[in-house]
Amino acid sequence: MKNSSGDRGQPPAWPALLIGACLAITGFAGLGLAFRQKARTARAAEEKLALHRARLARQALCAQRLEHDLRSPVGAMAVALELLRTSDDTDTQREALEVLERQVARMTSLTEQVHEFAQGLDD
């Protein structure tokens, strides 16, 4: 009896081809699964990066606001000190001292906000 390979005693070739085809299909299916998992992982990484960038942008904006808010009282305090040094007028000196008191209170509040901001960075 002749088999499909043409040789006697040799097993037919089609079962090996069928097994090979099944293994190839299974391998391709596995590759498809691997590609889908890699795509999901890449999307998750992109989303995480986007969230990180948004958080950094919010933090940068907050830092810019704080910097501006800190510069304003410092400038007012510098002017008040200059008036105290140069003015002999008691009303001007009293007003300069009031400015200094208000700005010191403002700076105290701002340093508390900076502290809260710094704690938020650790979260």
LOTOR-854120 format. One record per atom (N, C-alpha, C): residue number from 0; x, y, z; chain; residue in one letter. Coordinates in steps of 0.1 Angstrom, whole numbers, always signed. Layout:
N
> pos / c1 / c2 / c3 / unit / code
> NUM / X / Y / Z / A / A
...
END
This chain:
123
> pos / c1 / c2 / c3 / unit / code
> 0 / +8 / -12 / +0 / A / M
> 0 / +0 / +0 / +0 / A / M
> 0 / +9 / +12 / +0 / A / M
> 1 / +5 / +22 / -8 / A / K
> 1 / +13 / +34 / -9 / A / K
> 1 / +7 / +45 / -1 / A / K
> 2 / +15 / +53 / +6 / A / N
> 2 / +10 / +64 / +13 / A / N
> 2 / +12 / +77 / +5 / A / N
> 3 / +8 / +88 / +11 / A / S
> 3 / +9 / +100 / +3 / A / S
> 3 / +23 / +105 / +1 / A / S
> 4 / +33 / +100 / +9 / A / S
> 4 / +46 / +104 / +7 / A / S
> 4 / +53 / +96 / -4 / A / S
> 5 / +47 / +85 / -9 / A / G
> 5 / +52 / +78 / -20 / A / G
> 5 / +62 / +67 / -15 / A / G
> 6 / +65 / +66 / -3 / A / D
> 6 / +74 / +56 / +3 / A / D
> 6 / +66 / +46 / +11 / A / D
> 7 / +70 / +33 / +11 / A / R
> 7 / +64 / +24 / +20 / A / R
> 7 / +71 / +24 / +33 / A / R
> 8 / +63 / +23 / +44 / A / G
> 8 / +68 / +23 / +57 / A / G
> 8 / +70 / +37 / +63 / A / G
> 9 / +69 / +47 / +56 / A / Q
> 9 / +69 / +61 / +61 / A / Q
> 9 / +55 / +66 / +64 / A / Q
> 10 / +54 / +72 / +75 / A / P
> 10 / +41 / +77 / +78 / A / P
> 10 / +36 / +88 / +68 / A / P
> 11 / +24 / +90 / +66 / A / P
> 11 / +19 / +100 / +57 / A / P
> 11 / +24 / +114 / +62 / A / P
> 12 / +26 / +123 / +53 / A / A
> 12 / +31 / +136 / +56 / A / A
> 12 / +20 / +146 / +61 / A / A
> 13 / +8 / +143 / +57 / A / W
> 13 / -3 / +153 / +60 / A / W
> 13 / -5 / +154 / +75 / A / W
> 14 / -3 / +144 / +84 / A / P
> 14 / -5 / +147 / +98 / A / P
> 14 / +5 / +157 / +104 / A / P
> 15 / +17 / +155 / +99 / A / A
> 15 / +28 / +164 / +104 / A / A
> 15 / +25 / +179 / +99 / A / A
> 16 / +20 / +180 / +86 / A / L
> 16 / +17 / +193 / +81 / A / L
> 16 / +5 / +199 / +89 / A / L
> 17 / -5 / +190 / +93 / A / L
> 17 / -16 / +195 / +100 / A / L
> 17 / -12 / +200 / +114 / A / L
> 18 / -3 / +192 / +121 / A / I
> 18 / +2 / +196 / +134 / A / I
> 18 / +10 / +209 / +133 / A / I
> 19 / +18 / +210 / +123 / A / G
> 19 / +26 / +222 / +120 / A / G
> 19 / +17 / +234 / +118 / A / G
> 20 / +7 / +232 / +110 / A / A
> 20 / -3 / +243 / +108 / A / A
> 20 / -10 / +247 / +120 / A / A
> 21 / -14 / +238 / +129 / A / C
> 21 / -20 / +241 / +141 / A / C
> 21 / -11 / +248 / +151 / A / C
> 22 / +2 / +244 / +151 / A / L
> 22 / +11 / +251 / +160 / A / L
> 22 / +14 / +265 / +155 / A / L
> 23 / +14 / +266 / +141 / A / A
> 23 / +16 / +280 / +136 / A / A
> 23 / +4 / +289 / +139 / A / A
> 24 / -8 / +284 / +137 / A / I
> 24 / -20 / +292 / +140 / A / I
> 24 / -20 / +295 / +155 / A / I
> 25 / -17 / +286 / +164 / A / T
> 25 / -16 / +288 / +178 / A / T
> 25 / -6 / +299 / +181 / A / T
> 26 / +6 / +298 / +174 / A / G
> 26 / +17 / +307 / +176 / A / G
> 26 / +12 / +321 / +172 / A / G
> 27 / +5 / +322 / +160 / A / F
> 27 / +1 / +335 / +156 / A / F
> 27 / -10 / +341 / +165 / A / F
> 28 / -18 / +332 / +170 / A / A
> 28 / -28 / +337 / +180 / A / A
> 28 / -21 / +342 / +192 / A / A
> 29 / -11 / +335 / +196 / A / G
> 29 / -3 / +340 / +208 / A / G
> 29 / +3 / +353 / +205 / A / G
> 30 / +8 / +355 / +193 / A / L
> 30 / +14 / +367 / +189 / A / L
> 30 / +4 / +378 / +189 / A / L
> 31 / -8 / +375 / +184 / A / G
> 31 / -19 / +385 / +184 / A / G
> 31 / -22 / +390 / +199 / A / G
> 32 / -23 / +380 / +208 / A / L
> 32 / -25 / +383 / +222 / A / L
> 32 / -14 / +391 / +227 / A / L
> 33 / -2 / +388 / +224 / A / A
> 33 / +10 / +395 / +229 / A / A
> 33 / +10 / +410 / +224 / A / A
> 34 / +6 / +411 / +211 / A / F
> 34 / +5 / +425 / +205 / A / F
> 34 / -6 / +433 / +212 / A / F
> 35 / -17 / +427 / +214 / A / R
> 35 / -28 / +434 / +221 / A / R
> 35 / -24 / +438 / +235 / A / R
> 36 / -17 / +429 / +242 / A / Q
> 36 / -13 / +432 / +256 / A / Q
> 36 / -3 / +443 / +255 / A / Q
> 37 / +6 / +443 / +246 / A / K
> 37 / +17 / +453 / +244 / A / K
> 37 / +10 / +467 / +241 / A / K
> 38 / +0 / +466 / +233 / A / A
> 38 / -8 / +479 / +229 / A / A
> 38 / -15 / +484 / +241 / A / A
> 39 / -21 / +476 / +249 / A / R
> 39 / -28 / +480 / +261 / A / R
> 39 / -18 / +486 / +271 / A / R
> 40 / -6 / +480 / +273 / A / T
> 40 / +4 / +485 / +281 / A / T
> 40 / +10 / +498 / +276 / A / T
> 41 / +11 / +500 / +263 / A / A
> 41 / +16 / +512 / +258 / A / A
> 41 / +6 / +523 / +260 / A / A
> 42 / -7 / +520 / +258 / A / R
> 42 / -18 / +530 / +261 / A / R
> 42 / -18 / +534 / +275 / A / R
> 43 / -17 / +524 / +284 / A / A
> 43 / -17 / +527 / +299 / A / A
> 43 / -5 / +536 / +302 / A / A
> 44 / +7 / +533 / +296 / A / A
> 44 / +19 / +542 / +299 / A / A
> 44 / +17 / +556 / +293 / A / A
> 45 / +11 / +557 / +282 / A / E
> 45 / +8 / +570 / +276 / A / E
> 45 / -2 / +578 / +285 / A / E
> 46 / -12 / +571 / +290 / A / E
> 46 / -22 / +578 / +299 / A / E
> 46 / -15 / +582 / +312 / A / E
> 47 / -6 / +574 / +317 / A / K
> 47 / +1 / +577 / +329 / A / K
> 47 / +10 / +589 / +327 / A / K
> 48 / +17 / +589 / +316 / A / L
> 48 / +26 / +600 / +313 / A / L
> 48 / +18 / +613 / +311 / A / L
> 49 / +6 / +612 / +304 / A / A
> 49 / -2 / +624 / +303 / A / A
> 49 / -7 / +630 / +316 / A / A
> 50 / -11 / +621 / +325 / A / L
> 50 / -15 / +625 / +338 / A / L
> 50 / -3 / +631 / +346 / A / L
> 51 / +8 / +626 / +345 / A / H
> 51 / +20 / +631 / +351 / A / H
> 51 / +24 / +645 / +346 / A / H
> 52 / +23 / +647 / +333 / A / R
> 52 / +25 / +660 / +327 / A / R
> 52 / +15 / +670 / +331 / A / R
> 53 / +3 / +666 / +332 / A / A
> 53 / -8 / +675 / +337 / A / A
> 53 / -5 / +679 / +351 / A / A
> 54 / -1 / +670 / +359 / A / R
> 54 / +2 / +673 / +373 / A / R
> 54 / +14 / +682 / +374 / A / R
> 55 / +24 / +680 / +366 / A / L
> 55 / +36 / +689 / +366 / A / L
> 55 / +32 / +703 / +361 / A / L
> 56 / +23 / +704 / +352 / A / A
> 56 / +18 / +717 / +347 / A / A
> 56 / +11 / +724 / +358 / A / A
> 57 / +2 / +717 / +365 / A / R
> 57 / -5 / +724 / +376 / A / R
> 57 / +4 / +728 / +387 / A / R
> 58 / +14 / +720 / +390 / A / Q
> 58 / +24 / +724 / +400 / A / Q
> 58 / +32 / +736 / +396 / A / Q
> 59 / +36 / +736 / +383 / A / A
> 59 / +44 / +748 / +378 / A / A
> 59 / +36 / +761 / +379 / A / A
> 60 / +23 / +760 / +375 / A / L
> 60 / +14 / +771 / +376 / A / L
> 60 / +13 / +776 / +391 / A / L
> 61 / +11 / +767 / +400 / A / C
> 61 / +10 / +770 / +414 / A / C
> 61 / +23 / +776 / +419 / A / C
> 62 / +34 / +771 / +415 / A / A
> 62 / +47 / +777 / +419 / A / A
> 62 / +49 / +791 / +413 / A / A
> 63 / +44 / +793 / +401 / A / Q
> 63 / +45 / +807 / +395 / A / Q
> 63 / +37 / +817 / +403 / A / Q
> 64 / +25 / +812 / +407 / A / R
> 64 / +16 / +821 / +415 / A / R
> 64 / +22 / +824 / +428 / A / R
> 65 / +28 / +814 / +434 / A / L
> 65 / +34 / +816 / +447 / A / L
> 65 / +46 / +826 / +446 / A / L
> 66 / +54 / +824 / +436 / A / E
> 66 / +65 / +833 / +434 / A / E
> 66 / +61 / +847 / +432 / A / E
> 67 / +50 / +849 / +425 / A / H
> 67 / +45 / +863 / +423 / A / H
> 67 / +40 / +868 / +436 / A / H
> 68 / +32 / +860 / +443 / A / D
> 68 / +26 / +864 / +456 / A / D
> 68 / +37 / +867 / +467 / A / D
> 69 / +49 / +860 / +466 / A / L
> 69 / +59 / +863 / +475 / A / L
> 69 / +67 / +876 / +472 / A / L
> 70 / +68 / +879 / +459 / A / R
> 70 / +76 / +891 / +455 / A / R
> 70 / +68 / +904 / +458 / A / R
> 71 / +55 / +903 / +458 / A / S
> 71 / +47 / +915 / +461 / A / S
> 71 / +49 / +921 / +475 / A / S
> 72 / +48 / +913 / +485 / A / P
> 72 / +50 / +918 / +499 / A / P
> 72 / +64 / +922 / +501 / A / P
> 73 / +74 / +915 / +495 / A / V
> 73 / +88 / +918 / +497 / A / V
> 73 / +90 / +932 / +491 / A / V
> 74 / +85 / +935 / +480 / A / G
> 74 / +86 / +948 / +474 / A / G
> 74 / +80 / +959 / +483 / A / G
> 75 / +68 / +957 / +488 / A / A
> 75 / +62 / +966 / +497 / A / A
> 75 / +70 / +968 / +509 / A / A
> 76 / +76 / +958 / +515 / A / M
> 76 / +84 / +959 / +527 / A / M
> 76 / +96 / +967 / +524 / A / M
> 77 / +102 / +965 / +513 / A / A
> 77 / +114 / +972 / +509 / A / A
> 77 / +112 / +987 / +508 / A / A
> 78 / +100 / +991 / +502 / A / V
> 78 / +97 / +1005 / +502 / A / V
> 78 / +94 / +1011 / +515 / A / V
> 79 / +87 / +1003 / +524 / A / A
> 79 / +84 / +1008 / +537 / A / A
> 79 / +97 / +1010 / +545 / A / A
> 80 / +106 / +1001 / +544 / A / L
> 80 / +119 / +1002 / +551 / A / L
> 80 / +126 / +1015 / +547 / A / L
> 81 / +126 / +1017 / +533 / A / E
> 81 / +133 / +1029 / +528 / A / E
> 81 / +126 / +1042 / +534 / A / E
> 82 / +113 / +1042 / +535 / A / L
> 82 / +106 / +1053 / +541 / A / L
> 82 / +110 / +1055 / +555 / A / L
> 83 / +111 / +1044 / +562 / A / L
> 83 / +115 / +1045 / +577 / A / L
> 83 / +129 / +1051 / +578 / A / L
> 84 / +138 / +1047 / +569 / A / R
> 84 / +152 / +1052 / +569 / A / R
> 84 / +153 / +1067 / +566 / A / R
> 85 / +144 / +1071 / +556 / A / T
> 85 / +147 / +1085 / +550 / A / T
> 85 / +137 / +1095 / +555 / A / T
> 86 / +125 / +1091 / +561 / A / S
> 86 / +115 / +1101 / +564 / A / S
> 86 / +116 / +1105 / +579 / A / S
> 87 / +114 / +1118 / +581 / A / D
> 87 / +114 / +1124 / +595 / A / D
> 87 / +100 / +1125 / +599 / A / D
> 88 / +90 / +1124 / +590 / A / D
> 88 / +76 / +1126 / +592 / A / D
> 88 / +71 / +1114 / +600 / A / D
> 89 / +65 / +1117 / +612 / A / T
> 89 / +60 / +1106 / +621 / A / T
> 89 / +48 / +1099 / +614 / A / T
> 90 / +39 / +1106 / +607 / A / D
> 90 / +28 / +1100 / +600 / A / D
> 90 / +33 / +1090 / +589 / A / D
> 91 / +43 / +1094 / +582 / A / T
> 91 / +49 / +1085 / +571 / A / T
> 91 / +55 / +1073 / +578 / A / T
> 92 / +62 / +1075 / +589 / A / Q
> 92 / +69 / +1064 / +596 / A / Q
> 92 / +58 / +1054 / +601 / A / Q
> 93 / +47 / +1060 / +607 / A / R
> 93 / +36 / +1051 / +612 / A / R
> 93 / +30 / +1043 / +601 / A / R
> 94 / +28 / +1049 / +590 / A / E
> 94 / +22 / +1042 / +578 / A / E
> 94 / +32 / +1031 / +573 / A / E
> 95 / +44 / +1035 / +573 / A / A
> 95 / +54 / +1025 / +569 / A / A
> 95 / +54 / +1013 / +578 / A / A
> 96 / +53 / +1015 / +591 / A / L
> 96 / +53 / +1004 / +601 / A / L
> 96 / +40 / +996 / +599 / A / L
> 97 / +29 / +1002 / +596 / A / E
> 97 / +17 / +995 / +593 / A / E
> 97 / +18 / +986 / +581 / A / E
> 98 / +24 / +992 / +571 / A / V
> 98 / +27 / +984 / +558 / A / V
> 98 / +35 / +972 / +562 / A / V
> 99 / +46 / +974 / +570 / A / L
> 99 / +55 / +963 / +573 / A / L
> 99 / +47 / +952 / +581 / A / L
> 100 / +38 / +956 / +590 / A / E
> 100 / +31 / +947 / +598 / A / E
> 100 / +21 / +938 / +589 / A / E
> 101 / +14 / +945 / +580 / A / R
> 101 / +5 / +938 / +571 / A / R
> 101 / +13 / +929 / +562 / A / R
> 102 / +24 / +933 / +557 / A / Q
> 102 / +32 / +924 / +548 / A / Q
> 102 / +38 / +913 / +555 / A / Q
> 103 / +42 / +914 / +567 / A / V
> 103 / +48 / +903 / +575 / A / V
> 103 / +37 / +893 / +577 / A / V
> 104 / +25 / +897 / +580 / A / A
> 104 / +13 / +888 / +582 / A / A
> 104 / +10 / +881 / +569 / A / A
> 105 / +11 / +889 / +558 / A / R
> 105 / +9 / +883 / +544 / A / R
> 105 / +19 / +872 / +541 / A / R
> 106 / +32 / +875 / +544 / A / M
> 106 / +43 / +866 / +542 / A / M
> 106 / +41 / +853 / +550 / A / M
> 107 / +37 / +855 / +563 / A / T
> 107 / +34 / +843 / +571 / A / T
> 107 / +24 / +834 / +565 / A / T
> 108 / +13 / +840 / +560 / A / S
> 108 / +2 / +832 / +554 / A / S
> 108 / +8 / +825 / +541 / A / S
> 109 / +16 / +833 / +533 / A / L
> 109 / +21 / +827 / +521 / A / L
> 109 / +31 / +815 / +524 / A / L
> 110 / +39 / +817 / +535 / A / T
> 110 / +48 / +806 / +538 / A / T
> 110 / +40 / +793 / +542 / A / T
> 111 / +29 / +795 / +549 / A / E
> 111 / +20 / +784 / +552 / A / E
> 111 / +15 / +777 / +539 / A / E
> 112 / +11 / +785 / +530 / A / Q
> 112 / +7 / +780 / +517 / A / Q
> 112 / +18 / +772 / +510 / A / Q
> 113 / +30 / +778 / +510 / A / V
> 113 / +41 / +771 / +504 / A / V
> 113 / +43 / +757 / +511 / A / V
> 114 / +42 / +757 / +524 / A / H
> 114 / +44 / +745 / +532 / A / H
> 114 / +33 / +734 / +527 / A / H
> 115 / +21 / +739 / +526 / A / E
> 115 / +10 / +730 / +521 / A / E
> 115 / +13 / +725 / +507 / A / E
> 116 / +17 / +734 / +499 / A / F
> 116 / +21 / +730 / +485 / A / F
> 116 / +32 / +720 / +485 / A / F
> 117 / +42 / +722 / +493 / A / A
> 117 / +53 / +712 / +493 / A / A
> 117 / +48 / +698 / +498 / A / A
> 118 / +39 / +698 / +508 / A / Q
> 118 / +33 / +685 / +513 / A / Q
> 118 / +26 / +679 / +502 / A / Q
> 119 / +19 / +687 / +494 / A / G
> 119 / +11 / +681 / +482 / A / G
> 119 / +20 / +674 / +472 / A / G
> 120 / +32 / +679 / +471 / A / L
> 120 / +41 / +673 / +461 / A / L
> 120 / +45 / +659 / +465 / A / L
> 121 / +45 / +656 / +478 / A / D
> 121 / +48 / +643 / +483 / A / D
> 121 / +37 / +632 / +481 / A / D
> 122 / +25 / +637 / +479 / A / D
> 122 / +14 / +628 / +477 / A / D
> 122 / +15 / +621 / +463 / A / D
END
